[in-house]
Amino acid sequence: MSEDNHNDVQITCGELSVHVKWKVDKSMTGNPARLFLGSCLASHFSNLSNEGAVADFYYGLDDCGFRRMATWKYLVYENKLNYRPLPKPHPPSFSSPVRCVYDRCLVDGKKSFSKFSPRYHSSIILHLQAFRFTLGQEVFIHCKLIAWDPDNLNEAKKACDYNKATGEWELLDDPFQSSLCQCCDSACQGRGKRDTDSGDCPPTQLSVNPQGSEAVFYAEFLTCNIRRLVTTNEIIFETEITSPTFSKATPIYYPVACTYEREDDWAPPLYDPLLFHTHGQGDLAFRMALMKDDFSGVATTTTFSLGSMIPIAASVAQQNHQPLILLLDECLASTTPELAPDSRVYPLITNKGCLVDSKNTNSRFLPRNQLSEIRLSLQAFKFATGEDVYLHCRLVAWEPRDLDSGNKACQYDRTSSRWVLVDDPSQSSLCSCCDTNCQGRKKRGITADGPPSYWSCFGRPGGAGPIQQL
């Protein structure tokens, strides 16, 4: 973490808090209530006779309107010290930046339930708890991926979780090597080793002379870790110039940003994730779409009245596979085409295949015509009335003879007040966990010598656009 010290402002960054000591000029001491750190007043104010005064600010990094920015290398909290002799909208007569810079592990796991999940093959799965950040605005997640020799993990090449029970960092891939994560609260430096990643861009031109050195960078947007941030009115491309340190010294960090006015018709590219090809065990293609009432074809409208039924069909095309059964592992409705921390959501299917919406509505699974297809009839629900609604679902292809509590299709029978397994009511005991927590047993999936395989589909139904409710 960084500690910045200037002539009149001293900044001490703690783990989740900051202390700012501001030596205030005598001209600004007449009204201490006009001294601000972001939106916060001074915690303590003391006059120093003719030398001015000292204002101390002790606050958490979630207070005072701190802006959090995450890069692939650092977690940055920014704010400003302001002296406002006149109230807003008058500008401050004095302003000074306040910045705390932290090296990154999964730092969000220290104060939330964010966590890595156990690996499956070459994938890494991260569950992030939705957080309070720029409410009401679009939020984009930017990540840097690295492929690395698994036998040579080190302080800079690792995946670490914070274990709240023990109060210690743990290495995801080998808890016995958790000592590699001890640097997560300080500065992590790894040994040099071959890797493959997006990397930083070195200077295009570099000149060294006795008066000092000059580095010149020429780079295209979306290279060199330049990130695109989109707000209501602006498109911002930002990155940082850094100088690596090989000691405990504070890393050099200079933010760089180019801001452009956002055109009214600009929209981010929407990727259609509803078609997947998984290689290695044959090709699988997943599809999901809104359908006509009789399922004879794709729906010609996406507008539904409250209480009406919404027909949905999902299928998996199997070419070289043994027959698989298609399951809806999870579905939720949201007001955004891509899930974001501030998305409003409405759960439909949760707990590994439990149609929870069927407990209070007429939503239900329909009888199968074939194992590779699943049909769902959703009753239009009262959620974000008047707004576009998007469905986000995760599909699972599974061995049909090995259904378990973690791979199933269950719905609630309100007549008998119990959960029923759609594909075999005699095995409805597999659904008894739907009101608690469903955990599937570890069992072979598609191949006899490998673990179960999953394919995920998140996106708009059939790419046909959002659902509209009347």
C-alpha positions in Angstrom: 0.0 0.0 0.0 1.1 3.5 -0.6 1.8 6.4 1.7 2.1 9.8 0.0 3.8 12.7 1.7 3.8 16.3 0.5 4.7 19.6 2.1 1.2 20.3 3.4 -0.6 17.0 3.1 0.4 13.6 4.6 -1.5 10.5 3.6 -1.3 7.2 5.4 -3.1 4.4 3.8 -4.2 1.6 6.1 -5.7 -1.8 5.2 -9.3 -0.5 4.8 -8.9 3.1 5.9 -6.9 6.3 5.4 -5.5 9.0 7.6 -5.0 12.4 6.0 -3.1 15.1 7.9 -3.6 18.5 6.2 -1.5 21.5 7.3 -4.0 24.2 6.4 -2.9 27.7 5.3 -4.0 30.5 7.7 -6.2 31.9 5.0 -8.4 28.8 5.2 -8.7 28.4 9.0 -11.6 30.8 9.5 -14.3 28.1 8.9 -13.2 24.5 9.5 -16.6 23.3 8.3 -15.5 24.3 4.7 -12.7 21.8 4.7 -13.6 18.5 3.1 -12.1 15.1 2.2 -14.6 14.2 -0.6 -17.9 14.6 1.2 -16.5 14.2 4.8 -15.6 16.9 7.3 -12.4 16.9 9.3 -12.4 14.4 12.1 -10.2 16.7 14.2 -9.1 20.3 13.8 -6.5 22.3 15.8 -5.2 25.8 15.4 -1.4 26.4 15.3 -1.6 30.2 16.2 0.1 32.1 13.5 1.2 29.0 11.5 -2.3 28.1 10.4 -4.0 24.8 11.5 -4.0 21.1 11.1 -7.0 19.1 9.9 -7.0 15.3 10.4 -9.3 13.0 8.5 -9.8 9.4 9.7 -12.1 7.5 7.4 -12.7 4.1 5.8 -12.1 3.7 2.1 -15.8 3.1 1.6 -16.6 6.5 3.1 -16.4 10.1 1.8 -17.1 9.1 -1.9 -13.7 7.5 -2.5 -13.5 6.2 -6.1 -12.1 2.7 -6.5 -10.3 1.7 -9.7 -9.0 -1.8 -10.3 -6.2 -2.4 -12.7 -4.5 -5.7 -13.4 -1.7 -4.8 -11.0 -3.1 -2.3 -8.5 -6.2 -1.4 -6.6 -6.5 2.4 -6.4 -8.7 4.5 -4.2 -8.9 8.2 -5.1 -10.5 11.3 -3.6 -9.7 15.0 -3.1 -9.1 17.4 -0.3 -11.1 20.6 -1.0 -11.5 24.0 0.6 -14.9 25.5 -0.3 -15.3 29.0 1.0 -18.7 29.1 -0.8 -21.2 26.2 -1.0 -21.8 24.2 -4.2 -22.1 24.8 -7.1 -19.2 27.3 -6.5 -15.9 25.5 -7.2 -13.3 24.9 -4.4 -10.6 27.5 -4.1 -8.1 24.8 -3.1 -8.0 21.1 -4.1 -5.4 18.4 -3.6 -5.6 14.7 -4.7 -5.7 11.8 -2.2 -4.7 8.4 -3.5 -4.1 5.0 -1.9 -2.5 2.3 -4.2 -2.5 -1.4 -3.2 -1.0 -4.4 -4.9 -3.7 -6.9 -5.9 -4.7 -10.3 -4.7 -8.5 -11.1 -4.4 -8.7 -8.2 -2.0 -12.5 -8.1 -2.4 -12.6 -11.4 -0.5 -11.4 -9.7 2.8 -14.6 -7.8 3.3 -17.2 -9.7 1.1 -18.0 -13.3 0.2 -16.2 -13.1 -3.1 -14.1 -16.3 -3.7 -12.5 -18.5 -6.2 -14.1 -21.9 -6.8 -12.2 -25.1 -7.2 -10.7 -25.5 -10.7 -11.9 -27.6 -13.5 -9.1 -28.4 -16.0 -7.6 -25.1 -17.4 -10.4 -22.8 -16.2 -10.6 -20.5 -13.2 -14.0 -19.7 -11.7 -14.6 -16.6 -9.6 -17.7 -15.7 -7.7 -18.0 -12.0 -6.9 -20.4 -10.7 -4.4 -22.2 -7.7 -5.9 -20.8 -4.6 -4.4 -21.8 -0.9 -3.9 -20.1 1.0 -6.7 -21.4 3.7 -9.0 -25.0 2.8 -8.4 -27.2 3.5 -11.4 -24.4 3.4 -13.9 -23.1 0.7 -16.2 -20.2 -1.3 -14.7 -17.5 -3.2 -16.7 -15.2 -5.8 -15.3 -11.6 -5.8 -16.6 -9.3 -8.7 -16.0 -5.8 -9.7 -17.0 -5.3 -13.4 -17.7 -2.0 -15.2 -17.4 -1.0 -18.7 -18.5 1.8 -20.0 -16.3 3.8 -23.2 -15.5 1.7 -24.9 -12.8 4.9 -26.3 -11.2 6.4 -22.9 -10.7 3.9 -20.8 -8.8 5.4 -17.9 -7.0 4.4 -14.6 -5.3 3.5 -12.9 -8.6 1.9 -16.0 -10.2 -0.8 -17.3 -7.9 -4.5 -17.3 -7.0 -5.1 -16.4 -3.4 -8.4 -16.3 -1.3 -8.8 -14.7 2.1 -10.0 -17.2 4.7 -12.1 -15.2 7.1 -12.3 -18.1 9.6 -8.5 -18.2 10.0 -7.8 -14.6 9.1 -5.1 -15.7 6.6 -4.6 -15.8 2.9 -4.7 -19.2 1.2 -3.4 -20.5 -2.1 -6.3 -21.8 -4.2 -4.3 -24.5 -6.0 -2.2 -25.8 -3.0 -3.1 -24.6 0.5 0.2 -26.1 1.7 2.0 -23.4 -0.3 -0.1 -20.5 1.2 3.1 -18.8 2.2 3.1 -17.5 -1.4 0.1 -15.4 -0.4 1.6 -13.7 2.6 2.5 -10.7 0.5 -1.1 -9.9 -0.4 -1.2 -7.3 2.3 2.1 -5.7 1.3 3.8 -6.0 -2.1 4.1 -9.2 -4.1 7.2 -9.7 -6.3 7.7 -12.9 -8.2 10.9 -14.4 -9.7 11.5 -14.1 -13.4 10.0 -17.0 -15.4 8.5 -17.6 -18.8 4.9 -16.8 -19.1 2.3 -15.7 -21.6 0.2 -12.7 -20.9 -1.0 -9.4 -22.4 2.0 -7.6 -20.8 2.9 -4.0 -20.4 4.2 -2.0 -23.3 7.8 -0.7 -23.0 8.6 2.8 -24.1 8.6 3.4 -27.9 11.5 5.9 -27.4 13.8 6.2 -24.5 16.5 8.9 -24.0 18.9 9.1 -21.1 21.0 12.2 -20.4 22.6 13.9 -17.4 19.6 16.2 -16.9 17.2 13.3 -16.7 15.5 10.6 -18.8 12.5 10.7 -21.1 10.3 7.9 -22.1 7.8 8.3 -25.0 4.9 5.8 -25.5 2.9 5.4 -28.7 0.0 2.9 -28.3 -3.3 2.1 -29.8 -6.4 1.9 -27.6 -7.2 -1.5 -26.1 -3.5 -2.5 -26.2 -1.0 -2.1 -23.4 -3.7 -2.7 -20.8 -5.6 0.4 -21.9 -9.2 -0.1 -20.7 -12.4 1.4 -22.0 -14.8 2.8 -19.4 -18.2 3.9 -20.5 -20.4 6.4 -18.5 -23.6 8.0 -19.4 -21.9 10.9 -21.3 -18.3 9.8 -21.8 -16.1 7.1 -23.2 -12.8 6.9 -21.3 -9.7 5.1 -22.2 -7.4 4.8 -19.3 -4.2 3.0 -18.2 -1.2 3.8 -16.0 2.5 4.3 -16.4 4.3 2.2 -13.8 7.8 1.5 -12.8 8.3 -1.9 -11.1 10.1 -2.0 -7.8 12.1 -4.9 -6.5 12.0 -3.9 -2.9 9.4 -2.8 -0.4 9.4 0.8 -1.8 6.2 2.3 -3.0 5.7 1.5 -6.7 5.6 4.5 -9.1 2.1 5.0 -10.5 0.9 7.7 -13.0 -2.7 7.4 -14.3 -3.3 8.2 -18.0 -6.7 8.9 -19.4 -8.3 10.1 -22.7 -11.9 11.2 -22.4 -14.3 11.5 -25.4 -17.9 12.5 -25.6 -20.2 9.6 -25.9 -22.5 9.7 -29.0 -26.2 9.2 -28.3 -26.4 6.1 -30.5 -23.2 4.5 -29.2 -23.6 1.0 -27.6 -21.1 -1.6 -26.5 -20.8 -4.7 -28.6 -23.2 -7.5 -27.4 -21.7 -10.9 -27.7 -24.1 -13.8 -28.3 -22.9 -16.5 -25.9 -25.8 -18.8 -26.6 -23.8 -20.9 -29.1 -20.9 -22.8 -27.6 -18.5 -25.3 -29.2 -16.6 -27.5 -26.7 -13.8 -29.5 -28.2 -11.9 -32.4 -26.8 -15.0 -34.6 -26.2 -16.8 -33.8 -29.4 -18.7 -30.7 -30.4 -21.7 -29.4 -28.4 -23.8 -26.5 -29.5 -26.2 -24.9 -27.0 -29.2 -22.9 -28.1 -31.9 -21.1 -26.1 -34.9 -19.1 -27.5 -38.3 -17.6 -26.8 -40.9 -19.7 -28.6 -44.4 -19.5 -30.0 -47.1 -20.9 -27.7 -47.1 -24.3 -29.4 -43.3 -24.4 -29.6 -43.6 -24.7 -33.4 -41.0 -22.0 -33.9 -39.2 -19.0 -32.5 -41.4 -16.3 -31.0 -42.3 -13.3 -33.2 -42.8 -11.0 -30.2 -41.0 -10.4 -27.0 -43.9 -8.5 -25.3 -46.0 -10.3 -22.7 -48.8 -9.3 -20.4 -48.4 -9.7 -16.7 -49.6 -13.2 -15.8 -49.4 -14.7 -19.3 -47.1 -17.6 -20.0 -43.7 -17.2 -21.7 -42.6 -20.3 -23.6 -38.8 -21.0 -23.6 -36.9 -23.8 -25.2 -33.2 -24.8 -24.8 -31.4 -27.5 -26.7 -28.0 -29.0 -27.1 -26.8 -30.4 -30.5 -24.7 -33.5 -29.9 -22.6 -34.8 -32.7 -20.0 -37.3 -31.4 -21.3 -37.7 -27.9 -23.2 -40.5 -26.2 -26.8 -39.2 -25.4 -26.8 -36.5 -22.8 -29.7 -34.9 -20.9 -30.0 -31.1 -21.0 -30.7 -29.4 -17.7 -31.2 -25.7 -16.6 -28.9 -25.3 -13.7 -29.7 -21.7 -13.0 -31.9 -18.9 -14.5 -32.5 -15.4 -13.4 -34.1 -12.3 -14.8 -32.3 -9.0 -14.9 -32.8 -5.5 -16.3 -29.4 -5.6 -18.0 -28.3 -7.6 -21.1 -25.1 -8.5 -19.1 -25.0 -9.2 -15.4 -23.4 -6.4 -13.5 -23.0 -5.6 -9.7 -25.9 -3.1 -9.8 -28.2 -5.3 -11.9 -31.7 -5.8 -10.5 -32.3 -9.6 -10.5 -35.2 -11.9 -10.0 -34.3 -15.6 -9.4 -36.2 -18.2 -11.4 -34.2 -21.4 -11.2 -31.6 -21.7 -8.4 -30.0 -24.4 -6.2 -28.8 -26.6 -9.1 -32.1 -27.0 -11.1 -34.9 -26.0 -8.7 -37.6 -24.0 -10.4 -38.2 -21.8 -7.3 -40.6 -19.6 -9.3 -43.0 -22.5 -9.4 -43.7 -22.2 -5.6 -45.7 -19.1 -6.1 -46.7 -19.0 -9.7 -47.8 -21.3 -12.5 -44.3 -21.5 -14.0 -43.4 -25.1 -14.8 -41.2 -27.4 -16.9 -43.0 -29.2 -19.7 -42.7 -32.9 -20.5 -39.7 -33.7 -22.7 -39.9 -34.8 -26.3 -36.2 -35.7 -26.3 -33.4 -35.7 -23.7 -31.4 -33.0 -25.5 -34.1 -30.4 -25.2 -35.8 -28.8 -22.2 -38.9 -26.6 -22.3 -40.0 -24.1 -19.7 -43.2 -22.2 -19.4 -42.7 -19.1 -17.3 -45.6 -17.0 -16.0 -44.8 -13.3 -16.7 -44.0 -11.9 -13.3 -44.1 -8.4 -11.7 -40.5 -7.3 -12.0 -39.2 -4.0 -13.3 -42.6 -3.3 -14.9 -42.3 -1.2 -18.1 -38.6 -2.0 -18.5 -36.8 -4.5 -20.7 -36.1 -7.8 -18.9 -33.3 -10.2 -19.9 -33.0 -13.9 -19.0 -29.6 -15.3 -18.0 -29.4 -19.1 -17.8 -26.7 -21.7 -17.2 -27.1 -25.0 -19.1 -25.7 -28.3 -18.1 -25.3 -31.4 -20.3 -25.2 -34.6 -18.1 -25.3 -38.3 -18.2 -29.1 -39.2 -18.0 -28.6 -42.2 -15.8 -26.6 -40.4 -13.2 -29.0 -37.6 -12.1 -28.3 -36.4 -8.5 -29.1 -33.5 -6.2 -26.6 -31.3 -8.1 -27.9 -32.2 -11.6 -31.6 -32.3 -11.9 -34.8 -30.6 -13.0 -37.2 -30.0 -10.1 -40.5 -28.1 -9.8 -42.9 -27.5 -6.9 -46.2 -29.4 -6.9 -48.5 -27.1 -4.9 -51.2 -29.8 -4.8 -49.0 -32.2 -2.8 -46.8 -29.4 -1.3 -43.6 -31.1 -2.4 -40.8 -30.9 -4.9 -41.0 -33.3 -7.9 -38.3 -34.5 -10.2 -39.5 -33.8 -13.7 -37.8 -36.6 -15.5 -38.6 -39.4 -12.9 -41.1 -38.6 -10.1 -40.1 -41.8 -8.3 -36.7 -40.2 -7.6 -38.1 -36.9 -6.3 -36.0 -37.4 -3.2 -33.2 -35.8 -5.2 -35.3 -32.5 -5.0 -35.6 -32.6 -1.2 -32.7 -30.2 -0.9 -34.4 -27.4 -3.0 -35.5 -25.5 0.2 -32.0 -25.8 1.7 -28.7 -26.3 -0.1 -28.2 -28.8 -3.0 -24.8 -30.4 -3.4 -24.2 -33.0 -6.1 -22.0 -36.0 -5.3 -18.6 -36.3 -7.1 -19.3 -38.7 -10.0 -18.0 -39.3 -13.5 -19.8 -37.3 -16.1 -19.4 -37.7 -19.8 -16.3 -39.9 -19.8 -15.4 -42.7 -17.5 -12.1 -41.2 -16.6 -12.9 -37.5 -16.2 -15.0 -35.3 -13.9 -18.4 -33.9 -15.0 -18.2 -31.3 -17.7 -20.2 -28.1 -17.7 -21.1 -25.6 -20.5 -22.5 -22.2 -19.5 -24.8 -20.0 -21.4 -25.6 -16.5 -20.3 -27.4 -14.0 -22.4 -30.6 -12.8 -24.0 -33.1 -15.4 -25.0 -32.2 -16.5 -28.5 -30.5 -13.2 -29.1 -34.0 -11.9 -30.0 -34.0 -9.0 -27.7 -35.3 -8.2 -24.2 -38.6 -9.3 -22.8 -41.1 -6.5 -22.4 -43.9 -6.6 -19.8 -47.2 -4.9 -20.1 
